[in-house]
């Protein structure tokens, strides 16, 4: 099932691109609903670089273990100046390990008026559990989207 956000952010595309490439922004828009901790030596990098998988652990409300997963990003350019970050990581343990297919893509492009068109798509497949996973991820994506819109003006 697809979870999709399409937002206009009040910042330049370069600022939005730096933000979605920043693990601290990822943690900020996930908090306090999900607390994310790096399991890698040295913690989170200053920016996602596409250097291979990065293992994290997650807790719902900072208390309930959701398990571990990898974040494995790559970057691509699309026609029309669209920049895309693709996370092909996967759940490793916990409730989200029911997800058998994970395809997460975030794209930024210029709107022409010093704003950014942001698109965020997650495709998940978890067999019979897919509708339940979808509902949880859909709610989480709405919260993330609201936080992205709120934070975007501060990125410029």
DSSP file (Angstrom, degrees, kcal/mol; ACC not computed):
  #  RESIDUE AA STRUCTURE BP1 BP2  ACC     N-H-->O    O-->H-N    N-H-->O    O-->H-N    TCO  KAPPA ALPHA  PHI   PSI    X-CA   Y-CA   Z-CA
    1    1 A X              0   0    0      0, 0.0   123,-2.4     0, 0.0     2,-0.4   0.000 360.0 360.0 360.0 151.3    0.0    0.0    0.0
    2    2 A X  E     -A  123   0A   0    121,-0.2     2,-0.5   119,-0.0   121,-0.2  -0.811 360.0-168.7-101.1 131.8    1.1    3.6   -0.7
    3    3 A X  E     -A  122   0A   0    119,-3.0   119,-2.8    -2,-0.4     2,-0.4  -0.985  23.0-178.1-110.5 127.5    1.5    6.4    1.8
    4    4 A X  E     -A  121   0A   0     -2,-0.5     2,-0.4   117,-0.2   117,-0.2  -0.988  18.7-174.8-137.4 135.0    1.9    9.6    0.0
    5    5 A X  E     -A  120   0A   0    115,-2.2   115,-2.2    -2,-0.4     2,-0.4  -0.975   1.3-176.4-121.8 140.9    2.5   13.3    1.0
    6    6 A X  E     +A  119   0A   0     -2,-0.4     2,-0.3   113,-0.2   113,-0.2  -0.930  21.4 165.6-135.4 111.4    2.6   16.2   -1.4
    7    7 A X  E     -A  118   0A   0    111,-2.8   111,-3.1    -2,-0.4     2,-0.6  -0.901  37.3-135.6-128.5 151.3    3.4   19.5    0.4
    8    8 A X  E     -A  117   0A   0     -2,-0.3     2,-0.4   109,-0.2   109,-0.2  -0.954  29.9-157.0-102.8 120.0    4.5   23.0   -0.5
    9    9 A X  E     -A  116   0A   0    107,-3.1   107,-2.3    -2,-0.6     2,-1.9  -0.790  19.6-126.1-101.5 140.4    7.3   24.0    1.9
   10   10 A X  S    S+     0   0    0     -2,-0.4     2,-0.3   139,-0.3   146,-0.2  -0.473  81.1  74.4 -84.8  67.5    8.1   27.6    2.7
   11   11 A X  S    S-     0   0    0     -2,-1.9    -2,-0.2   144,-0.1   142,-0.1  -0.963  89.1 -83.3-163.7 164.3   11.8   27.4    1.8
   12   12 A X     >  -     0   0    0     -2,-0.3     4,-2.1   140,-0.1     3,-0.4  -0.388  42.6-113.6 -69.7 151.9   14.1   27.2   -1.2
   13   13 A X  H  > S+     0   0    0    102,-0.3     4,-2.7     1,-0.2     5,-0.2   0.860 116.2  56.9 -56.7 -37.1   14.6   23.7   -2.7
   14   14 A X  H  > S+     0   0    0      1,-0.2     4,-2.3     2,-0.2    -1,-0.2   0.902 108.1  47.5 -61.8 -39.6   18.3   23.7   -1.7
   15   15 A X  H  > S+     0   0    0     -3,-0.4     4,-2.1     2,-0.2    -1,-0.2   0.906 112.7  48.3 -67.9 -41.4   17.4   24.3    1.9
   16   16 A X  H  X S+     0   0    0     -4,-2.1     4,-2.7     2,-0.2     5,-0.2   0.897 110.7  52.2 -64.4 -39.7   14.7   21.5    1.8
   17   17 A X  H  X S+     0   0    0     -4,-2.7     4,-1.3     1,-0.2    -2,-0.2   0.926 109.6  48.0 -63.7 -44.8   17.3   19.2    0.2
   18   18 A X  H  < S+     0   0    0     -4,-2.3    -1,-0.2     1,-0.2    -2,-0.2   0.903 112.2  51.9 -60.7 -39.5   19.8   19.8    2.9
   19   19 A X  H >< S+     0   0    0     -4,-2.1     3,-1.7     1,-0.2     6,-0.3   0.934 109.2  45.9 -65.8 -47.3   17.1   19.2    5.5
   20   20 A X  H 3< S+     0   0    0     -4,-2.7    -1,-0.2     1,-0.3    -2,-0.2   0.735 111.2  55.2 -71.6 -17.3   15.9   15.8    4.2
   21   21 A X  T 3< S+     0   0    0     -4,-1.3    27,-3.3    -5,-0.2     2,-0.6   0.413  92.1  91.0 -87.6   1.9   19.6   14.8    3.9
   22   22 A X    X>  -     0   0    0     -3,-1.7     4,-1.9    25,-0.2     3,-0.7  -0.874  64.8-154.5-105.6 116.6   20.1   15.6    7.6
   23   23 A X  H 3> S+     0   0    0     -2,-0.6     4,-2.3    22,-0.3     5,-0.2   0.803  95.5  60.6 -57.8 -29.1   19.6   12.8   10.1
   24   24 A X  H 3> S+     0   0    0     22,-0.3     4,-2.2     2,-0.2    -1,-0.2   0.876 104.5  48.0 -68.4 -35.2   18.8   15.4   12.9
   25   25 A X  H <> S+     0   0    0     -3,-0.7     4,-2.6    -6,-0.3     5,-0.2   0.917 109.7  53.7 -67.9 -42.4   15.9   16.7   10.9
   26   26 A X  H  X S+     0   0    0     -4,-1.9     4,-0.8    -7,-0.3    -2,-0.2   0.916 111.9  44.7 -55.1 -45.1   14.7   13.1   10.4
   27   27 A X  H  X S+     0   0    0     -4,-2.3     4,-1.5     1,-0.2     3,-0.3   0.889 111.8  53.2 -67.3 -39.3   14.8   12.6   14.1
   28   28 A X  H  < S+     0   0    0     -4,-2.2    -2,-0.2     1,-0.2    -1,-0.2   0.895 109.9  45.9 -65.4 -41.0   13.1   15.9   14.8
   29   29 A X  H  < S+     0   0    0     -4,-2.6    -1,-0.2     1,-0.2   118,-0.2   0.643 114.3  50.1 -79.3 -11.8   10.1   15.2   12.5
   30   30 A X  H  X S+     0   0    0     -4,-0.8     4,-3.0    -3,-0.3    -1,-0.2   0.705  95.2 127.8 -90.8 -24.5    9.8   11.7   14.0
   31   31 A X  T  <  +     0   0    0     -4,-1.5     4,-0.1     1,-0.3     0, 0.0  -0.487  63.2   9.4 -83.5 150.9    9.9   12.9   17.7
   32   32 A X  T  4 S+     0   0    0     -2,-0.2    -1,-0.3     0, 0.0    29,-0.2  -0.975 127.1  53.7 -88.5   0.5    8.2   12.6   20.1
   33   33 A X  T  4 S+     0   0    0      1,-0.2    28,-4.0    -3,-0.2     2,-0.5   0.941 123.7  20.7 -60.6 -47.5    6.1    9.9   18.6
   34   34 A X  E  < S-E   60   0B   0     -4,-3.0     2,-0.5    26,-0.3    -1,-0.2  -0.984  71.3-153.5-126.8 124.6    9.1    7.8   17.6
   35   35 A X  E     -E   59   0B   0     24,-2.9    24,-2.0    -2,-0.5     2,-0.5  -0.852  15.7-162.1 -94.7 127.5   12.5    8.1   19.2
   36   36 A X  E     -E   58   0B   0     -2,-0.5     2,-0.4    22,-0.2    22,-0.2  -0.945   7.8-174.7-118.1 128.4   15.3    7.0   16.9
   37   37 A X  E     -E   57   0B   0     20,-2.5    20,-2.6    -2,-0.5     2,-0.2  -0.977  25.3-122.3-125.3 132.4   18.8    6.1   18.1
   38   38 A X  E     -E   56   0B   0     -2,-0.4    18,-0.3    18,-0.2     6,-0.1  -0.499  14.7-166.4 -69.5 138.3   21.8    5.3   15.9
   39   39 A X        +     0   0    0     16,-2.9     2,-0.2    -2,-0.2    17,-0.2   0.310  57.9 104.5-103.1   4.7   23.3    1.9   16.6
   40   40 A X  S >  S-     0   0    0     15,-0.5     3,-2.3     1,-0.1     2,-0.2  -0.586  85.1 -98.6 -88.7 148.3   26.4    2.7   14.6
   41   41 A X  T 3  S+     0   0    0      1,-0.3    -1,-0.1    -2,-0.2    -2,-0.1  -0.473 114.6  21.8 -62.0 129.4   29.8    3.6   16.2
   42   42 A X  T 3  S-     0   0    0     -2,-0.2    -1,-0.3    -4,-0.1    -3,-0.0   0.360 110.6-119.2  90.6  -5.2   30.0    7.4   16.2
   43   43 A X    <   -     0   0    0     -3,-2.3     2,-0.1    -5,-0.0    -4,-0.1  -0.279  65.3  -3.9  73.9-157.7   26.3    7.8   15.9
   44   44 A X  S    S-     0   0    0     -6,-0.1     2,-0.0     1,-0.1     4,-0.0  -0.398  72.8-119.9 -71.1 144.9   24.5    9.6   13.1
   45   45 A X        -     0   0    0      1,-0.1   -22,-0.3    -2,-0.1     3,-0.1  -0.322  27.2-109.0 -73.0 168.5   26.5   11.2   10.3
   46   46 A X  S    S+     0   0    0      1,-0.2     2,-0.3   -24,-0.1   -22,-0.3   0.795 101.5   3.5 -67.3 -28.4   26.1   15.0    9.7
   47   47 A X  S    S-     0   0    0    -25,-0.2     2,-0.3   -24,-0.1   -25,-0.2  -0.985  84.2-100.3-153.2 149.2   24.3   14.1    6.5
   48   48 A X        +     0   0    0    -27,-3.3    24,-0.0    -2,-0.3    26,-0.0  -0.579  40.6 175.0 -67.9 132.5   23.1   11.0    4.7
   49   49 A X        -     0   0    0     -2,-0.3    -1,-0.1     3,-0.2    26,-0.1   0.508  47.6-109.4-120.2  -9.2   25.7   10.3    2.0
   50   50 A X  S    S+     0   0    0      2,-0.2     3,-0.1    24,-0.1    25,-0.1   0.740  71.6 138.9  83.1  23.0   24.7    7.1    0.4
   51   51 A X  S    S-     0   0    0      1,-0.3     2,-0.2    23,-0.0    23,-0.1   0.161  71.0 -76.9 -87.9  19.1   27.6    5.3    2.0
   52   52 A X  S    S-     0   0    0     21,-0.4    21,-0.4     2,-0.0    -1,-0.3  -0.481  76.2 -22.4 112.3 175.7   25.7    2.1    2.8
   53   53 A X        -     0   0    0     19,-0.2     2,-0.5    -2,-0.2    19,-0.2  -0.214  46.5-159.2 -66.5 147.2   23.2    1.0    5.5
   54   54 A X  E     - F   0  71B   0     17,-2.1    17,-2.4   -14,-0.0     2,-0.3  -0.991  15.5-138.8-125.3 119.6   22.9    2.7    8.9
   55   55 A X  E     + F   0  70B   0     -2,-0.5   -16,-2.9    15,-0.2   -15,-0.5  -0.623  26.2 173.6 -86.1 136.1   21.3    0.7   11.7
   56   56 A X  E     -EF  38  69B   0     13,-2.8    13,-2.2    -2,-0.3     2,-0.4  -0.917  23.3-140.2-132.3 159.4   18.9    2.4   14.1
   57   57 A X  E     -EF  37  68B   0    -20,-2.6   -20,-2.5    -2,-0.3     2,-0.4  -0.920  20.1-156.1-116.2 151.7   16.6    1.4   16.9
   58   58 A X  E     -EF  36  67B   0      9,-2.5     8,-2.9    -2,-0.4     9,-1.0  -0.967  10.0-170.0-132.1 144.1   13.2    2.9   17.4
   59   59 A X  E >   -EF  35  65B   0    -24,-2.0   -24,-2.9    -2,-0.4     3,-1.3  -0.998  26.8-124.0-133.0 130.9   10.9    3.3   20.3
   60   60 A X  E >> S-EF  34  64B   0      4,-3.2     3,-2.3    -2,-0.4     4,-2.2  -0.599 100.0  -8.0 -71.1 126.2    7.3    4.4   20.3
   61   61 A X  T 34 S-     0   0    0    -28,-4.0    -1,-0.3    -2,-0.4   -27,-0.2   0.694 122.5 -74.3  56.0  20.6    7.0    7.5   22.6
   62   62 A X  T <4 S+     0   0    0     -3,-1.3    -1,-0.3   -29,-0.3    -2,-0.2   0.492 131.8  66.6  75.7   3.0   10.5    6.7   23.6
   63   63 A X  T <4 S+     0   0    0     -3,-2.3     2,-0.6     1,-0.2    -2,-0.2   0.759  77.9  67.9-120.7 -52.3    9.2    3.7   25.7
   64   64 A X  E  < S-F   60   0B   0     -4,-2.2    -4,-3.2     1,-0.1    -2,-0.2  -0.669  81.5-123.1 -86.4 117.9    7.8    0.9   23.6
   65   65 A X  E     +F   59   0B   0     -2,-0.6    30,-0.3    -6,-0.2    -6,-0.2  -0.373  29.4 177.5 -62.7 128.5   10.4   -1.0   21.5
   66   66 A X  E     -     0   0B   0     -8,-2.9    30,-1.1     1,-0.3     2,-0.2   0.530  45.5-120.5-102.5 -13.1    9.6   -1.0   17.8
   67   67 A X  E     -F   58   0B   0     -9,-1.0    -9,-2.5    27,-0.2    -1,-0.3  -0.614  33.0 -54.4 109.9-168.6   12.8   -2.8   16.8
   68   68 A X  E     +F   57   0B   0    -11,-0.2    24,-3.4    -2,-0.2    25,-1.7  -0.798  47.6 170.1-111.9 153.0   15.8   -2.1   14.7
   69   69 A X  E     -FG  56  91B   0    -13,-2.2   -13,-2.8    -2,-0.3     2,-0.4  -0.975  28.3-117.3-152.1 165.0   16.0   -1.2   11.0
   70   70 A X  E     -F   55   0B   0     20,-2.6     2,-0.5    -2,-0.3    20,-0.2  -0.835  12.2-151.7-103.9 147.4   18.5    0.0    8.5
   71   71 A X  E     +F   54   0B   0    -17,-2.4   -17,-2.1    -2,-0.4     2,-0.4  -0.988  20.4 175.0-112.0 121.4   18.4    3.3    6.7
   72   72 A X        -     0   0    0     -2,-0.5    16,-2.9   -19,-0.2     2,-0.2  -0.835  10.5-173.1-134.7  93.6   20.1    2.9    3.3
   73   73 A X  E     +B   87   0A   0     -2,-0.4   -21,-0.4   -21,-0.4     2,-0.3  -0.574  13.1 177.1 -97.2 151.3   19.9    6.0    1.2
   74   74 A X  E     -B   86   0A   0     12,-1.9    12,-2.8    -2,-0.2     2,-0.4  -0.930  19.7-135.6-138.4 164.1   20.8    6.7   -2.4
   75   75 A X  E     +B   85   0A   0     -2,-0.3     2,-0.3    10,-0.2    10,-0.2  -0.925  21.3 172.9-127.2 146.8   20.4    9.9   -4.4
   76   76 A X  E     -B   84   0A   0      8,-2.4     8,-3.0    -2,-0.4     2,-0.4  -0.990  24.4-134.0-149.0 155.2   19.2   10.6   -7.9
   77   77 A X  E     -B   83   0A   0     -2,-0.3     2,-0.3     6,-0.2     6,-0.2  -0.903  22.4-164.6-107.6 140.1   18.3   13.5  -10.2
   78   78 A X  E >>  -B   82   0A   0      4,-3.4     4,-0.9    -2,-0.4     3,-0.8  -0.790  36.3 -76.6-117.3 163.2   15.1   13.4  -12.3
   79   79 A X  T 34 S+     0   0    0     -2,-0.3     3,-0.5     1,-0.2    -1,-0.1  -0.213 113.9  36.8 -56.2 150.9   14.1   15.6  -15.3
   80   80 A X  T 34 S-     0   0    0      1,-0.2    30,-0.3    -3,-0.1    -1,-0.2   0.670 132.4 -68.4  80.4  18.1   12.9   19.1  -14.4
   81   81 A X  T <4 S+     0   0    0     -3,-0.8     2,-0.5     1,-0.2    -1,-0.2   0.702  84.6 156.7  76.4  18.9   15.4   19.6  -11.6
   82   82 A X  E  <  -B   78   0A   0     -4,-0.9    -4,-3.4    -3,-0.5     2,-0.4  -0.683  25.6-160.9 -82.0 124.9   13.7   17.0   -9.3
   83   83 A X  E     -BC  77 108A   0     25,-2.5    25,-2.4    -2,-0.5     2,-0.4  -0.896  10.4-167.2-105.0 135.9   16.2   15.7   -6.6
   84   84 A X  E     -BC  76 107A   0     -8,-3.0    -8,-2.4    -2,-0.4     2,-0.5  -0.973  16.9-160.9-130.7 137.3   15.2   12.4   -5.0
   85   85 A X  E     -BC  75 106A   0     21,-3.1    21,-2.7    -2,-0.4     2,-0.5  -0.971  15.0-161.7-111.5 127.6   16.5   10.5   -2.0
   86   86 A X  E     -BC  74 105A   0    -12,-2.8   -12,-1.9    -2,-0.5     2,-0.7  -0.943   5.4-160.8-113.6 124.6   15.6    6.8   -1.9
   87   87 A X  E     +BC  73 104A   0     17,-3.1    17,-1.6    -2,-0.5   -14,-0.2  -0.914  15.7 170.7-104.4 111.1   15.7    4.8    1.3
   88   88 A X        +     0   0    0    -16,-2.9   -15,-0.1    -2,-0.7    -1,-0.1   0.038  35.6 128.0-106.9  25.1   15.9    1.1    0.5
   89   89 A X        -     0   0    0    -17,-0.1     2,-0.3    15,-0.1   -18,-0.2  -0.001  43.9-148.7 -66.0-177.2   16.6    0.1    4.1
   90   90 A X        -     0   0    0    -20,-0.2   -20,-2.6    11,-0.1     2,-0.1  -0.997  20.2 -94.3-155.8 153.3   14.5   -2.5    5.9
   91   91 A X  B     -G   69   0B   0     -2,-0.3   -22,-0.3     5,-0.3     3,-0.1  -0.459  31.2-176.4 -67.0 142.5   13.2   -3.5    9.3
   92   92 A X        -     0   0    0    -24,-3.4     2,-0.3     1,-0.3   -23,-0.2   0.689  61.3  -4.7-111.2 -30.0   15.4   -6.0   11.1
   93   93 A X  S    S+     0   0    0    -25,-1.7     3,-0.4   -27,-0.1    -1,-0.3  -0.945  94.4  43.2-155.9 171.9   13.5   -6.8   14.3
   94   94 A X  S >  S-     0   0    0     -2,-0.3     3,-2.0   -27,-0.2     4,-0.2  -0.188 105.2 -36.1  79.5-172.9   10.4   -5.9   16.2
   95   95 A X  G >  S+     0   0    0    -30,-0.3     3,-1.4     1,-0.3    -1,-0.2   0.816 133.2  59.1 -57.4 -34.4    6.8   -5.3   15.0
   96   96 A X  G >  S+     0   0    0    -30,-1.1     3,-2.1    -3,-0.4    -5,-0.3   0.619  81.6  83.8 -74.1  -8.7    7.9   -3.6   11.8
   97   97 A X  G <  S+     0   0    0     -3,-2.0    -1,-0.3     1,-0.3    -2,-0.2   0.613  73.6  76.6 -68.7  -7.4    9.9   -6.7   10.7
   98   98 A X  G <  S+     0   0    0     -3,-1.4     2,-0.5    -4,-0.2    -1,-0.3   0.711  73.1  98.5 -68.6 -19.6    6.5   -7.9    9.4
   99   99 A X    <   +     0   0    0     -3,-2.1    27,-0.3     1,-0.2    -8,-0.2  -0.580  50.1 179.0 -73.0 122.2    7.1   -5.5    6.5
  100  100 A X        +     0   0    0     25,-3.0     2,-0.4    -2,-0.5    26,-0.2   0.644  69.0  35.1 -98.5 -19.2    8.4   -7.6    3.6
  101  101 A X  E     + D   0 125A   0     24,-1.6    24,-1.8     2,-0.0     2,-0.4  -0.992  63.1 177.6-140.9 130.5    8.8   -4.8    1.1
  102  102 A X  E     + D   0 124A   0     -2,-0.4     2,-0.4    22,-0.2    22,-0.2  -0.985   5.9 168.3-137.0 119.8    9.8   -1.2    1.9
  103  103 A X  E     + D   0 123A   0     20,-1.8    20,-2.3    -2,-0.4     2,-0.5  -0.910   8.9 176.8-135.6 106.4   10.3    1.5   -0.8
  104  104 A X  E     +CD  87 122A   0    -17,-1.6   -17,-3.1    -2,-0.4     2,-0.4  -0.950   1.2 176.3-118.0 124.2   10.6    5.1    0.6
  105  105 A X  E     -CD  86 121A   0     16,-2.8    16,-3.0    -2,-0.5     2,-0.4  -0.993  10.2-171.5-131.6 132.7   11.3    8.0   -1.8
  106  106 A X  E     -CD  85 120A   0    -21,-2.7   -21,-3.1    -2,-0.4     2,-0.4  -0.988  11.4-175.0-122.6 131.3   11.5   11.7   -1.0
  107  107 A X  E     -CD  84 119A   0     12,-3.0    12,-2.6    -2,-0.4     2,-0.4  -0.964   8.9-167.7-129.8 144.0   11.7   14.3   -3.8
  108  108 A X  E     +CD  83 118A   0    -25,-2.4   -25,-2.5    -2,-0.4     2,-0.3  -0.977  13.9 162.7-127.3 144.2   12.1   18.1   -3.8
  109  109 A X  E     - D   0 117A   0      8,-1.5     8,-3.0    -2,-0.4     2,-0.2  -0.972  40.3 -91.2-152.8 163.9   11.7   20.5   -6.7
  110  110 A X  E     - D   0 116A   0     -2,-0.3     6,-0.2   -30,-0.3   -98,-0.1  -0.508  18.8-163.9 -80.0 142.7   11.2   24.2   -7.3
  111  111 A X        -     0   0    0      4,-1.7    -1,-0.1    -2,-0.2     5,-0.1   0.597  45.1-114.2 -97.0 -15.0    7.8   25.7   -7.4
  112  112 A X  S    S+     0   0    0      3,-0.5     4,-0.1     0, 0.0    -2,-0.1   0.351 101.3  76.2  98.7  -5.1    9.0   28.9   -9.0
  113  113 A X  S    S-     0   0    0      2,-0.2     3,-0.1     0, 0.0  -101,-0.0  -0.172 119.0 -84.5-132.4  42.8    8.2   31.2   -6.1
  114  114 A X  S    S+     0   0    0      1,-0.3     2,-0.3  -104,-0.0    -4,-0.0   0.769 100.2 108.1  61.7  28.4   11.0   30.5   -3.6
  115  115 A X        -     0   0    0   -105,-0.1    -4,-1.7  -103,-0.0    -3,-0.5  -0.799  63.8-124.1-124.7 171.6    9.1   27.5   -2.2
  116  116 A X  E     -AD   9 110A   0   -107,-2.3  -107,-3.1    -2,-0.3     2,-0.7  -0.959   4.6-141.5-123.4 133.5    9.6   23.8   -2.6
  117  117 A X  E     -AD   8 109A   0     -8,-3.0    -8,-1.5    -2,-0.4     2,-0.5  -0.855  28.6-167.7 -87.6 118.7    7.4   21.0   -3.8
  118  118 A X  E     -AD   7 108A   0   -111,-3.1  -111,-2.8    -2,-0.7     2,-0.4  -0.932   8.8-175.0-113.0 128.0    8.0   18.1   -1.5
  119  119 A X  E     -AD   6 107A   0    -12,-2.6   -12,-3.0    -2,-0.5     2,-0.4  -0.986   2.2-176.6-124.6 136.5    6.8   14.6   -2.2
  120  120 A X  E     +AD   5 106A   0   -115,-2.2  -115,-2.2    -2,-0.4     2,-0.4  -0.965   6.4 179.0-136.9 113.0    7.2   11.7    0.2
  121  121 A X  E     -AD   4 105A   0    -16,-3.0   -16,-2.8    -2,-0.4     2,-0.4  -0.962   8.3-176.3-124.1 132.9    6.1    8.2   -0.8
  122  122 A X  E     -AD   3 104A   0   -119,-2.8  -119,-3.0    -2,-0.4     2,-0.5  -0.996   5.3-167.5-125.1 127.5    6.3    5.0    1.1
  123  123 A X  E     +AD   2 103A   0    -20,-2.3   -20,-1.8    -2,-0.4     2,-0.4  -0.971  15.2 179.8-112.9 120.4    5.2    1.7   -0.4
  124  124 A X  E     - D   0 102A   0   -123,-2.4     2,-0.4    -2,-0.5   -22,-0.2  -0.937  14.1-172.6-122.6 145.0    4.9   -1.1    2.2
  125  125 A X  E     + D   0 101A   0    -24,-1.8   -25,-3.0    -2,-0.4   -24,-1.6  -0.989  17.7 155.5-135.2 126.6    3.9   -4.7    1.8
  126  126 A X    >   -     0   0    0      1,-0.5     3,-1.9    -2,-0.4     4,-0.1  -0.091  48.4-122.3-141.7  36.1    3.4   -7.0    4.9
  127  127 A X  G >  S-     0   0    0      1,-0.3     3,-1.7     2,-0.2    -1,-0.5  -0.316  88.1  -5.1  59.1-134.5    1.0   -9.7    3.7
  128  128 A X  G 3  S+     0   0    0      1,-0.3     3,-0.4     2,-0.1    -1,-0.3   0.709 135.8  59.7 -65.4 -20.2   -2.2   -9.9    5.7
  129  129 A X  G X> S+     0   0    0     -3,-1.9     4,-2.5     1,-0.2     3,-0.6   0.506  75.2 100.4 -85.2  -4.1   -0.8   -7.2    8.1
  130  130 A X  H <> S+     0   0    0     -3,-1.7     4,-3.1     1,-0.2     5,-0.2   0.882  78.4  51.3 -52.7 -47.2   -0.4   -4.6    5.3
  131  131 A X  H 3> S+     0   0    0     -3,-0.4     4,-2.0    -4,-0.3    -1,-0.2   0.880 113.1  46.0 -60.6 -35.3   -3.7   -2.7    6.1
  132  132 A X  H <> S+     0   0    0     -3,-0.6     4,-1.9    -4,-0.2    -1,-0.2   0.911 114.3  46.3 -73.0 -42.4   -2.7   -2.4    9.8
  133  133 A X  H  X S+     0   0    0     -4,-2.5     4,-2.8     1,-0.2     5,-0.2   0.917 111.4  54.6 -62.6 -43.0    0.9   -1.3    9.0
  134  134 A X  H  X S+     0   0    0     -4,-3.1     4,-3.2    -5,-0.3     5,-0.2   0.925 106.0  50.8 -57.3 -47.0   -0.5    1.1    6.4
  135  135 A X  H  X S+     0   0    0     -4,-2.0     4,-2.1     1,-0.2    -1,-0.2   0.920 113.2  45.2 -60.1 -44.6   -2.8    2.8    9.0
  136  136 A X  H  X S+     0   0    0     -4,-1.9     4,-2.2     2,-0.2    -1,-0.2   0.917 116.2  45.2 -64.7 -43.7    0.1    3.3   11.4
  137  137 A X  H  X S+     0   0    0     -4,-2.8     4,-2.8     2,-0.2    -2,-0.2   0.880 110.3  54.8 -69.7 -37.0    2.4    4.6    8.8
  138  138 A X  H  X S+     0   0    0     -4,-3.2     4,-1.8    -5,-0.2    -2,-0.2   0.940 110.6  45.8 -60.6 -46.2   -0.3    6.9    7.3
  139  139 A X  H  X S+     0   0    0     -4,-2.1     4,-1.8    -5,-0.2    -2,-0.2   0.922 113.6  49.2 -62.2 -44.3   -0.8    8.5   10.7
  140  140 A X  H  X S+     0   0    0     -4,-2.2     4,-2.6     1,-0.2    -1,-0.2   0.897 108.7  53.2 -62.2 -41.1    2.9    8.8   11.3
  141  141 A X  H  X S+     0   0    0     -4,-2.8     4,-2.7     1,-0.2    -1,-0.2   0.857 105.9  53.7 -64.0 -35.9    3.4   10.4    7.8
  142  142 A X  H  X S+     0   0    0     -4,-1.8     4,-2.1     2,-0.2    -1,-0.2   0.910 110.4  46.5 -65.2 -41.1    0.7   13.0    8.6
  143  143 A X  H  X S+     0   0    0     -4,-1.8     4,-2.2     2,-0.2    -2,-0.2   0.930 112.9  49.5 -65.4 -45.9    2.6   14.0   11.7
  144  144 A X  H  X S+     0   0    0     -4,-2.6     4,-2.6     1,-0.2    -2,-0.2   0.921 110.3  51.4 -57.5 -44.8    5.9   14.1    9.8
  145  145 A X  H  X S+     0   0    0     -4,-2.7     4,-2.4     1,-0.2    -1,-0.2   0.910 108.9  49.7 -61.0 -44.0    4.3   16.3    7.1
  146  146 A X  H  X S+     0   0    0     -4,-2.1     4,-1.9     1,-0.2    -1,-0.2   0.898 112.8  47.7 -62.9 -39.9    2.9   18.8    9.6
  147  147 A X  H  X S+     0   0    0     -4,-2.2     4,-2.6     2,-0.2    -2,-0.2   0.885 109.2  53.2 -70.0 -38.1    6.3   19.0   11.3
  148  148 A X  H  X S+     0   0    0     -4,-2.6     4,-2.3     2,-0.2    -2,-0.2   0.936 109.8  48.3 -60.4 -46.0    8.1   19.5    8.0
  149  149 A X  H  X S+     0   0    0     -4,-2.4     4,-0.5     1,-0.2  -139,-0.3   0.892 113.3  48.2 -61.2 -39.5    5.8   22.3    7.1
  150  150 A X  H  < S+     0   0    0     -4,-1.9     3,-0.3    -5,-0.2     4,-0.2   0.901 117.5  40.0 -68.3 -41.0    6.4   23.9   10.5
  151  151 A X  H >< S+     0   0    0     -4,-2.6     3,-1.9     1,-0.2     4,-0.5   0.760  92.8  86.4 -80.2 -26.0   10.2   23.6   10.4
  152  152 A X  H >< S+     0   0    0     -4,-2.3     3,-1.9     1,-0.3     4,-0.5   0.827  82.5  56.7 -50.4 -45.2   10.7   24.5    6.7
  153  153 A X  G >< S+     0   0    0     -4,-0.5     3,-0.7    -3,-0.3    -1,-0.3   0.800 103.0  57.1 -60.1 -24.9   10.9   28.3    7.1
  154  154 A X  G <  S+     0   0    0     -3,-1.9    -1,-0.3    -4,-0.2    -2,-0.2   0.580  93.2  69.8 -80.8  -8.3   13.8   27.9    9.6
  155  155 A X  G <         0   0    0     -3,-1.9    -1,-0.2    -4,-0.5    -2,-0.2   0.675 360.0 360.0 -82.8 -16.8   15.9   26.0    7.0
  156  156 A X    <         0   0    0     -3,-0.7    -1,-0.2    -4,-0.5    -2,-0.1   0.492 360.0 360.0 -71.4 360.0   16.6   29.0    4.8
